[in-house]
Amino acid sequence: MPELDLERARAGIARRESAPDGVWMVRTMTARKAEKAYICPGCSTAVLPGIAHLVVWADDHLFGEAAGLAERRHWHTNCWTSRNFRYR
């Protein structure tokens, strides 16, 4: 029986995070699955293909779950965890 690849098993499963700037769904994108380049909203630089990162969308979007998912963004993991919250 092959050994379970935990990284692969966890990838693609979104987790909910609550923060001062909202409720977010956060999904890990493994380096193996990262095939396109994106611009990280945290640092405005490229998240390059082959780099593990996070896909994040609002879970409490004003226009519902589908709208939040449509506005998802790809973040460097460190940019997401160290982001500055916008307090209202």
PERAUR-V40581 format. One line per field, one symbol per residue. phi: phi as a letter, one per 20 degrees, with the letter a starting at -180 (. if undefined). Layout:
BEGIN
phi->???
END
This chain:
BEGIN
phi->.fffefgffefnefdecdbgepdcdccedfgfefdcecdfffcmdfeegndfbddcbfedfgdoffffffdfcddfgffffdfeeefe
END
